[in-house]
Amino acid sequence: MTEDRACPAAIGIDAGGTTLKGVVVNHQGRVLATHRLPAAPDAKVIVTHVRDLIDALAEACGTCPDHLGFAAPGVPDVASRSVAFLPGGKLRIERLDWTTTLAWPTSIPVINGFLGGTSTAVLDTFYGFYTPGDAPRKVIGGVPDRVVAALRRDDVVLLRPNTYGAGAGVTYNPERLKAVWDELAAAAGVTVLHHAWLLDVEVGRSGRVVSAILATKSGLLRVEARRFIDASGDADLCALAGVPFERAGDLAPAQTLTTTFRLCNVDLARYEAAGGKAVLHARMAEAVEQGRHALPRRSGSAHRMTIEGCVATVATRVAEVDATDPWQLSRAERDGRQQAFAFERFFREAVPGFERCRIVALSTQIGVRETRRVHGEYRLTRDDCLSVRRFDDRILLCGAPIEDHRAPHQGGAETVWTYMPDGQAYDVPYRTLVPKDRDELWVAGRCFSATHDAHASCRSMAQTMSMGQTAGLAAALSLEEDCGARNVAVARLQDRLRLVGAVLEVPADVATEALMP
């Protein structure tokens, strides 16, 4: 592209509001090309028309720029960033430490009124820090450790040993965690925009994502960035950008969804004296078999929280839901709430110590285990996990079992557990975070590149936080080295991961704090 044609397109809506008019001008303001398209009433269609208009302008100019910027009423530029984490949750804080050190401006749009994603909206326990078994090893470190340390300073952390097979869990107060995420983001100098939904992306003529269109209360906003990290869980950004993916249910039954709930006024001493988990499962099975309560499953978990007399649960089960379909997801939200209050009645009538309990909180949204999983430069497989495979480009470790939550009618166990041999941990390669043939994109969290079974092991929050930590460092390194995601120097990335405290080799020492009492 010559200097004469280097100015971006300016695109606006005419006075009548019925036409999109585009114009390309040079540095002296001389018009090089114009084009018109009919406007559209739907905001998303407008964005599509704008793309068509940009292509028409580029063709009229005889140029093929990577991107011709636009400005239109209702779609103001809210920011120009080096790195954008979309749409924002627990996954985007971990990468900030090094990106800020390198002075790359970072923006985080967030759907909810708080950061943290599933860690604050649904759950109260981090799993995946420790391998299961009689000789647990701590296999996650770095910024996830800093999160736990901040919670521990406020005495809102409880380490629960290997209670049901997933390894030791780090239980926390999710309300305090919301403030911890705020503090970490503020300390890193990150721009956070709450209540912002990803509506669409702009793709340049080279096929790269160049900006994201966000829907907010005040209208549409546009964020430009040189690098994007999809930490949506559902691969929303990647799907809009045309990245290939596998949808949950395509090849194996999709995992079920769960609305979590928290109970207060629980006499935990009485509950434990009566048999604890064993009596809970026995009473649940009896209730289902005898038809006394409309429970969706025969077993579930109820564990003490960091608050006296309070219990958190993972008990409801909503099956056969495509959580990327808004109508199905809406139905699932309603079904999950109905199930939660059916469980409250069951607990009050059937479980010792719960006679006076009441639901004090439901999860902000239903917990979703899997939706879209992108096709990356490498796909983690079941065999990789169970053979404890090693990779030269490893960026984190995982020893969590394959934990597959099944729909009731599929028969057999409600949750199928498959453990790593001898309590070992496998490597997760960097390439699982890089969408196939893309240089400006990374993924972090449960939309990473894996098969159904491997995903069922590596979706624990300690691992997804570590993915976020890696994606942010990789994005910063790619900007520093002026290279794409596929060409990041993995050895340098691993050095920086170790520098922030990440664990890339299985420790020889047993983590005694995670041993069963």
C-alpha positions as CSV (number, residue, x, y, z in Angstrom):
1,M,0.0,0.0,0.0
2,T,1.5,3.4,-1.0
3,E,1.7,6.3,1.3
4,D,-0.9,8.1,-0.8
5,R,-3.4,5.4,0.1
6,A,-2.4,4.7,3.7
7,C,-5.2,6.6,5.4
8,P,-8.0,4.5,6.9
9,A,-11.5,4.5,5.6
10,A,-14.0,6.8,7.4
11,I,-17.4,5.2,7.5
12,G,-20.6,6.9,8.7
13,I,-24.4,6.8,8.3
14,D,-25.9,9.6,6.2
15,A,-28.4,12.1,7.5
16,G,-31.3,10.0,6.4
17,G,-30.1,7.0,8.4
18,T,-30.8,4.7,5.5
19,T,-27.4,4.4,3.9
20,L,-23.9,3.5,5.0
21,K,-21.5,5.7,3.2
22,G,-17.8,4.9,3.1
23,V,-14.9,7.0,1.9
24,V,-11.1,6.6,1.6
25,V,-9.0,9.7,1.7
26,N,-5.3,10.3,1.5
27,H,-3.1,12.4,3.9
28,Q,-4.1,15.6,2.1
29,G,-7.8,14.8,2.4
30,R,-8.3,13.9,-1.3
31,V,-11.1,11.4,-1.8
32,L,-9.7,8.2,-3.3
33,A,-12.9,6.1,-3.4
34,T,-16.5,6.1,-2.1
35,H,-19.1,3.4,-1.7
36,R,-22.6,3.0,-0.4
37,L,-24.6,0.1,1.1
38,P,-28.1,0.1,2.6
39,A,-28.2,0.3,6.4
40,A,-29.7,-2.5,8.5
41,P,-31.9,-2.3,11.6
42,D,-30.0,-5.0,13.4
43,A,-26.6,-4.0,15.0
44,K,-24.9,-7.3,14.1
45,V,-26.0,-6.9,10.4
46,I,-24.7,-3.4,10.4
47,V,-21.3,-4.8,11.4
48,T,-21.5,-7.3,8.5
49,H,-22.4,-4.5,6.1
50,V,-19.5,-2.4,7.4
51,R,-17.2,-5.3,6.5
52,D,-18.6,-5.5,3.0
53,L,-18.2,-1.8,2.7
54,I,-14.5,-1.9,3.7
55,D,-13.9,-4.7,1.2
56,A,-15.6,-2.6,-1.6
57,L,-13.5,0.4,-0.7
58,A,-10.3,-1.5,-0.7
59,E,-11.1,-3.0,-4.1
60,A,-12.0,0.5,-5.5
61,C,-8.7,1.8,-4.3
62,G,-6.8,-1.2,-5.8
63,T,-5.2,-1.9,-2.4
64,C,-5.3,-4.9,-0.1
65,P,-4.6,-3.4,3.4
66,D,-4.7,-5.6,6.4
67,H,-7.4,-3.4,7.9
68,L,-9.3,-0.3,7.0
69,G,-10.6,1.2,10.2
70,F,-14.1,2.7,10.6
71,A,-16.0,5.0,12.8
72,A,-19.8,4.9,12.9
73,P,-22.5,6.3,15.2
74,G,-23.2,3.8,17.9
75,V,-19.9,2.0,17.5
76,P,-17.3,4.3,19.1
77,D,-13.7,3.3,19.7
78,V,-13.5,2.6,23.4
79,A,-9.9,1.5,23.4
80,S,-6.9,0.5,21.4
81,R,-5.0,-2.2,23.1
82,S,-2.0,-4.5,22.6
83,V,-3.8,-7.4,24.3
84,A,-7.6,-7.9,24.8
85,F,-9.0,-10.7,27.0
86,L,-12.5,-11.6,25.9
87,P,-15.0,-11.7,27.4
88,G,-13.4,-11.7,30.9
89,G,-13.4,-13.9,34.0
90,K,-11.0,-15.7,36.2
91,L,-8.7,-16.5,33.2
92,R,-7.6,-13.0,32.4
93,I,-6.0,-11.9,35.6
94,E,-3.2,-14.5,35.6
95,R,-1.5,-13.1,32.5
96,L,-1.2,-9.6,33.6
97,D,1.9,-9.7,35.7
98,W,4.3,-10.0,32.8
99,T,2.2,-8.1,30.2
100,T,2.2,-5.1,32.5
101,T,6.0,-5.4,33.1
102,L,6.4,-5.2,29.4
103,A,4.0,-2.2,29.3
104,W,1.5,-3.7,26.8
105,P,-1.9,-2.0,27.4
106,T,-4.4,-4.7,28.3
107,S,-8.2,-4.5,28.2
108,I,-10.7,-6.9,29.8
109,P,-14.4,-6.8,28.9
110,V,-16.5,-8.7,31.4
111,I,-20.1,-10.0,31.1
112,N,-20.8,-10.0,34.8
113,G,-20.4,-7.2,37.4
114,F,-17.3,-8.9,38.7
115,L,-14.2,-10.8,37.5
116,G,-13.6,-14.4,38.1
117,G,-15.9,-16.3,35.7
118,T,-16.9,-19.7,37.2
119,S,-14.7,-19.2,40.2
120,T,-17.0,-16.4,41.5
121,A,-20.3,-17.0,39.7
122,V,-20.7,-20.7,40.4
123,L,-18.1,-22.5,42.6
124,D,-16.2,-22.1,45.9
125,T,-13.4,-24.5,45.4
126,F,-10.3,-24.7,43.2
127,Y,-9.4,-28.2,42.2
128,G,-6.3,-29.3,40.2
129,F,-3.6,-27.7,42.4
130,Y,-2.7,-31.2,43.8
131,T,-2.7,-34.7,42.3
132,P,-5.0,-37.2,43.9
133,G,-3.9,-40.3,45.8
134,D,-1.8,-41.2,48.9
135,A,1.2,-39.2,47.8
136,P,-0.1,-35.9,46.4
137,R,2.1,-33.5,44.5
138,K,1.4,-29.8,44.0
139,V,1.6,-29.3,40.3
140,I,0.3,-25.7,39.8
141,G,2.0,-22.5,40.8
142,G,2.5,-18.9,39.7
143,V,-0.2,-16.3,39.8
144,P,-2.8,-19.0,40.9
145,D,-0.7,-19.2,44.1
146,R,-0.9,-15.5,44.5
147,V,-4.7,-15.7,44.3
148,V,-4.8,-18.3,47.1
149,A,-2.3,-16.3,49.2
150,A,-4.5,-13.2,49.0
151,L,-7.5,-15.2,50.2
152,R,-5.4,-16.8,53.0
153,R,-4.4,-13.4,54.3
154,D,-8.1,-12.7,54.9
155,D,-8.5,-16.2,56.5
156,V,-11.1,-17.2,53.9
157,V,-9.4,-20.3,52.6
158,L,-9.9,-23.9,53.7
159,L,-7.8,-26.8,52.3
160,R,-10.0,-29.9,52.1
161,P,-8.0,-33.2,51.6
162,N,-8.9,-35.7,49.0
163,T,-12.5,-36.1,50.0
164,Y,-14.0,-37.9,47.0
165,G,-11.3,-38.6,44.5
166,A,-10.5,-35.4,42.7
167,G,-7.5,-34.5,45.0
168,A,-7.3,-31.8,47.7
169,G,-9.5,-28.8,47.1
170,V,-8.8,-25.2,48.0
171,T,-12.2,-23.9,49.3
172,Y,-12.6,-20.1,49.5
173,N,-15.2,-17.4,50.1
174,P,-16.3,-16.5,46.5
175,E,-17.5,-13.1,47.6
176,R,-14.1,-12.2,48.9
177,L,-12.6,-13.7,45.7
178,K,-14.4,-11.1,43.6
179,A,-12.6,-8.3,45.5
180,V,-9.3,-10.2,45.1
181,W,-9.6,-10.3,41.4
182,D,-10.4,-6.5,41.4
183,E,-7.3,-5.9,43.5
184,L,-5.0,-7.9,41.2
185,A,-6.4,-6.2,38.1
186,A,-6.0,-2.8,39.6
187,A,-2.4,-3.5,40.7
188,A,-1.6,-4.6,37.1
189,G,-3.1,-1.4,35.6
190,V,-5.6,-3.3,33.5
191,T,-8.7,-1.7,32.0
192,V,-11.8,-3.6,33.1
193,L,-15.2,-3.0,31.5
194,H,-18.1,-4.8,33.3
195,H,-21.4,-5.7,31.7
196,A,-20.0,-5.8,28.2
197,W,-21.0,-8.6,25.8
198,L,-18.9,-9.7,22.8
199,L,-21.3,-9.1,19.9
200,D,-19.0,-9.6,16.9
201,V,-15.4,-9.3,15.7
202,E,-13.9,-7.5,12.7
203,V,-11.6,-9.5,10.5
204,G,-9.1,-7.8,8.2
205,R,-8.4,-8.8,4.7
206,S,-5.5,-11.0,5.9
207,G,-8.0,-13.0,7.9
208,R,-6.8,-11.7,11.3
209,V,-9.1,-10.4,14.0
210,V,-8.4,-6.7,14.3
211,S,-11.2,-5.5,16.7
212,A,-14.1,-6.7,18.8
213,I,-17.6,-5.2,18.9
214,L,-19.0,-5.1,22.4
215,A,-22.6,-4.5,23.4
216,T,-23.1,-2.4,26.5
217,K,-25.9,-0.4,28.2
218,S,-24.9,2.7,26.3
219,G,-24.7,1.0,22.9
220,L,-22.0,-0.7,20.9
221,L,-18.3,-0.2,21.6
222,R,-15.3,-1.2,19.6
223,V,-11.9,-2.5,21.1
224,E,-9.0,-2.7,18.8
225,A,-6.0,-4.9,19.7
226,R,-3.0,-6.5,18.2
227,R,-3.5,-9.7,20.1
228,F,-6.7,-11.4,21.4
229,I,-7.2,-14.1,24.0
230,D,-10.5,-16.0,24.0
231,A,-11.2,-16.8,27.6
232,S,-15.0,-17.0,27.2
233,G,-15.2,-20.7,28.0
234,D,-17.4,-21.1,25.0
235,A,-14.9,-20.0,22.3
236,D,-17.2,-17.1,21.4
237,L,-14.5,-15.0,19.9
238,C,-13.0,-17.9,18.0
239,A,-16.4,-18.9,16.7
240,L,-17.2,-15.4,15.4
241,A,-13.7,-15.3,13.8
242,G,-14.3,-18.5,11.9
243,V,-12.0,-20.8,13.9
244,P,-13.0,-24.5,13.5
245,F,-14.2,-26.2,16.7
246,E,-15.8,-29.3,18.0
247,R,-19.2,-28.8,19.7
248,A,-19.9,-30.8,22.9
249,G,-22.2,-33.7,21.9
250,D,-20.8,-34.0,18.4
251,L,-18.8,-37.1,19.1
252,A,-19.5,-37.9,22.7
253,P,-22.5,-37.1,25.0
254,A,-22.1,-33.5,26.4
255,Q,-21.5,-33.3,30.1
256,T,-24.4,-32.2,32.2
257,L,-24.8,-28.7,33.7
258,T,-25.1,-27.9,37.4
259,T,-26.7,-25.1,39.4
260,T,-24.8,-24.9,42.7
261,F,-26.5,-23.7,45.9
262,R,-25.3,-22.9,49.4
263,L,-27.1,-23.8,52.6
264,C,-27.0,-22.1,56.0
265,N,-28.1,-23.2,59.4
266,V,-26.4,-26.6,59.1
267,D,-25.3,-28.5,62.2
268,L,-22.1,-30.0,60.7
269,A,-21.2,-31.8,63.9
270,R,-24.5,-33.7,63.9
271,Y,-24.1,-34.4,60.2
272,E,-20.6,-35.9,60.6
273,A,-21.6,-37.9,63.6
274,A,-24.5,-39.5,61.6
275,G,-22.1,-40.6,58.9
276,G,-21.5,-37.6,56.7
277,K,-21.0,-38.3,53.0
278,A,-22.0,-41.9,53.4
279,V,-25.4,-41.1,54.9
280,L,-26.0,-38.4,52.4
281,H,-25.5,-40.7,49.5
282,A,-27.6,-43.4,51.1
283,R,-30.5,-41.1,51.8
284,M,-30.3,-39.7,48.2
285,A,-30.5,-43.2,46.7
286,E,-33.4,-44.1,49.0
287,A,-35.3,-40.9,48.0
288,V,-34.9,-41.6,44.3
289,E,-35.8,-45.3,44.6
290,Q,-38.9,-44.6,46.8
291,G,-40.0,-41.6,44.8
292,R,-40.2,-39.3,47.9
293,H,-38.2,-36.5,46.3
294,A,-37.8,-35.5,42.7
295,L,-34.0,-35.6,42.7
296,P,-32.2,-35.8,39.4
297,R,-29.4,-38.0,40.7
298,R,-28.6,-40.6,43.4
299,S,-25.3,-39.0,44.7
300,G,-23.8,-35.6,45.0
301,S,-21.4,-33.6,47.1
302,A,-22.0,-31.2,50.1
303,H,-19.0,-29.7,51.8
304,R,-18.5,-27.2,54.5
305,M,-17.6,-23.6,53.5
306,T,-15.3,-21.1,55.1
307,I,-18.3,-19.7,56.9
308,E,-19.5,-21.5,60.1
309,G,-22.7,-23.5,59.6
310,C,-22.7,-23.1,55.8
311,V,-22.5,-25.9,53.2
312,A,-21.9,-25.7,49.4
313,T,-23.2,-28.3,47.0
314,V,-22.6,-29.9,43.6
315,A,-25.9,-31.8,43.4
316,T,-28.2,-30.7,40.6
317,R,-27.9,-32.2,37.1
318,V,-29.4,-30.7,33.9
319,A,-28.8,-32.9,30.9
320,E,-29.0,-32.6,27.1
321,V,-28.3,-28.9,26.8
322,D,-26.4,-27.0,24.2
323,A,-25.2,-24.1,26.3
324,T,-24.5,-22.0,23.2
325,D,-28.2,-22.0,22.4
326,P,-29.8,-19.2,24.3
327,W,-33.2,-21.0,24.5
328,Q,-31.8,-24.2,25.8
329,L,-29.6,-22.3,28.3
330,S,-32.6,-20.4,29.5
331,R,-34.5,-23.6,30.1
332,A,-31.5,-25.0,31.9
333,E,-31.3,-22.0,34.3
334,R,-34.9,-22.5,35.3
335,D,-34.6,-26.3,35.6
336,G,-31.5,-25.9,37.8
337,R,-33.2,-23.6,40.2
338,Q,-36.2,-25.9,40.5
339,Q,-33.9,-28.8,41.2
340,A,-32.0,-26.8,43.9
341,F,-35.2,-26.2,45.9
342,A,-36.2,-29.8,45.5
343,F,-32.8,-30.6,47.1
344,E,-33.4,-28.1,49.9
345,R,-36.6,-30.0,50.8
346,F,-34.8,-33.3,50.7
347,F,-32.0,-32.1,52.9
348,R,-34.4,-30.7,55.5
349,E,-36.5,-33.9,55.7
350,A,-33.9,-36.6,55.2
351,V,-30.4,-35.6,56.2
352,P,-29.3,-35.3,59.9
353,G,-28.0,-31.9,60.7
354,F,-29.8,-30.2,57.9
355,E,-33.3,-30.0,59.6
356,R,-33.1,-26.2,59.8
357,C,-31.2,-25.5,56.6
358,R,-32.2,-22.9,54.0
359,I,-30.8,-22.0,50.6
360,V,-28.9,-18.7,51.2
361,A,-27.5,-18.4,47.7
362,L,-27.8,-19.9,44.2
363,S,-25.0,-19.7,41.7
364,T,-25.2,-16.5,39.6
365,Q,-25.6,-18.7,36.6
366,I,-25.7,-22.4,35.9
367,G,-22.4,-24.2,35.8
368,V,-21.4,-25.3,32.2
369,R,-18.8,-28.0,31.8
370,E,-18.3,-28.0,28.1
371,T,-19.6,-26.3,24.9
372,R,-17.1,-25.5,22.1
373,R,-13.5,-26.8,22.0
374,V,-11.4,-25.2,19.3
375,H,-9.2,-27.1,16.9
376,G,-5.7,-26.0,17.9
377,E,-2.2,-26.6,16.7
378,Y,-2.4,-29.7,18.8
379,R,-5.4,-31.5,20.4
380,L,-4.8,-33.1,23.8
381,T,-6.2,-36.7,23.9
382,R,-7.3,-39.3,26.4
383,D,-4.2,-41.3,25.5
384,D,-2.0,-38.3,26.3
385,C,-3.5,-38.1,29.7
386,L,-3.5,-41.8,30.7
387,S,0.0,-42.4,29.3
388,V,1.2,-39.4,31.2
389,R,2.8,-38.0,28.0
390,R,5.6,-35.5,28.1
391,F,5.8,-32.6,25.6
392,D,8.7,-30.3,24.8
393,D,6.4,-27.3,24.7
394,R,4.7,-28.0,28.0
395,I,3.2,-25.0,29.8
396,L,1.4,-26.6,32.7
397,L,0.8,-30.0,34.4
398,C,-2.4,-31.8,35.3
399,G,-3.0,-34.8,37.5
400,A,-6.8,-34.5,37.8
401,P,-8.8,-37.6,36.9
402,I,-11.0,-37.7,33.8
403,E,-14.3,-36.7,35.4
404,D,-17.2,-37.3,33.1
405,H,-20.7,-36.2,34.3
406,R,-23.3,-38.2,32.4
407,A,-26.9,-37.8,31.7
408,P,-29.1,-40.2,33.8
409,H,-30.6,-42.2,30.9
410,Q,-27.1,-43.1,29.6
411,G,-26.8,-45.8,32.2
412,G,-24.0,-46.8,34.5
413,A,-22.4,-44.4,37.0
414,E,-23.7,-40.8,37.1
415,T,-20.1,-39.6,37.1
416,V,-17.3,-41.7,35.6
417,W,-13.8,-41.3,37.1
418,T,-10.7,-42.4,35.3
419,Y,-7.4,-41.8,37.2
420,M,-3.9,-41.1,36.0
421,P,-1.7,-44.1,36.7
422,D,0.1,-44.0,40.1
423,G,-1.1,-40.5,40.9
424,Q,1.1,-39.0,38.2
425,A,0.6,-35.8,36.2
426,Y,0.8,-35.3,32.4
427,D,2.1,-32.3,30.4
428,V,-0.2,-29.9,28.6
429,P,1.5,-28.4,25.5
430,Y,1.5,-24.8,24.5
431,R,0.0,-25.7,21.1
432,T,-3.4,-26.5,22.7
433,L,-3.8,-22.8,23.4
434,V,-3.2,-21.7,19.8
435,P,-6.1,-22.1,17.3
436,K,-5.1,-23.8,14.1
437,D,-3.4,-21.6,11.6
438,R,-3.9,-18.4,13.7
439,D,-1.2,-15.9,14.8
440,E,-3.2,-13.3,16.6
441,L,-5.4,-15.5,18.8
442,W,-5.0,-17.7,21.9
443,V,-7.6,-19.6,23.9
444,A,-7.6,-20.2,27.7
445,G,-9.9,-22.2,29.8
446,R,-12.4,-25.0,28.9
447,C,-12.5,-24.0,25.2
448,F,-8.9,-25.1,24.7
449,S,-8.0,-27.8,22.1
450,A,-8.7,-31.2,23.5
451,T,-10.9,-34.2,23.0
452,H,-13.9,-34.8,25.2
453,D,-12.1,-37.1,27.6
454,A,-8.9,-35.0,27.9
455,H,-11.0,-32.0,28.4
456,A,-12.9,-33.7,31.3
457,S,-9.6,-34.0,33.1
458,C,-8.0,-30.7,32.3
459,R,-10.9,-28.3,32.9
460,S,-10.2,-27.9,36.6
461,M,-9.8,-24.2,37.7
462,A,-6.2,-24.5,38.7
463,Q,-5.4,-25.7,35.2
464,T,-7.5,-23.0,33.5
465,M,-5.9,-20.3,35.6
466,S,-2.6,-21.6,34.4
467,M,-3.7,-21.5,30.8
468,G,-4.6,-17.9,31.3
469,Q,-1.2,-17.2,32.8
470,T,0.5,-18.8,29.8
471,A,-1.7,-17.1,27.2
472,G,-1.0,-13.7,28.6
473,L,2.7,-14.2,28.8
474,A,2.7,-15.7,25.2
475,A,0.8,-12.7,23.9
476,A,3.3,-10.3,25.5
477,L,6.2,-12.3,24.2
478,S,4.8,-12.3,20.7
479,L,4.5,-8.5,20.8
480,E,8.1,-8.2,22.1
481,E,9.4,-10.5,19.4
482,D,7.0,-9.2,16.7
483,C,5.9,-12.7,15.9
484,G,2.7,-14.7,15.7
485,A,1.3,-17.1,18.3
486,R,2.6,-20.1,16.4
487,N,6.2,-18.7,16.3
488,V,6.6,-17.7,20.0
489,A,9.9,-19.0,21.3
490,V,8.6,-21.8,23.7
491,A,11.9,-21.9,25.6
492,R,11.6,-18.2,26.4
493,L,8.0,-18.7,27.3
494,Q,8.9,-21.5,29.7
495,D,11.6,-19.4,31.3
496,R,9.1,-16.7,32.0
497,L,6.6,-19.1,33.4
498,R,9.2,-20.4,35.8
499,L,10.1,-16.9,36.7
500,V,6.5,-16.2,37.9
501,G,6.4,-19.5,39.8
502,A,4.7,-21.9,37.4
503,V,5.4,-25.6,37.9
504,L,6.6,-27.4,34.7
505,E,8.2,-30.5,36.3
506,V,6.4,-32.9,38.7
507,P,7.9,-32.2,42.2
508,A,9.7,-35.1,43.9
509,D,8.4,-34.1,47.4
510,V,4.9,-35.0,48.6
511,A,2.7,-32.1,49.4
512,T,2.1,-33.0,53.1
513,E,-0.6,-30.3,53.5
514,A,-2.8,-32.2,51.1
515,L,-2.6,-35.6,52.8
516,M,-5.7,-37.2,54.3
517,P,-5.8,-36.6,58.1
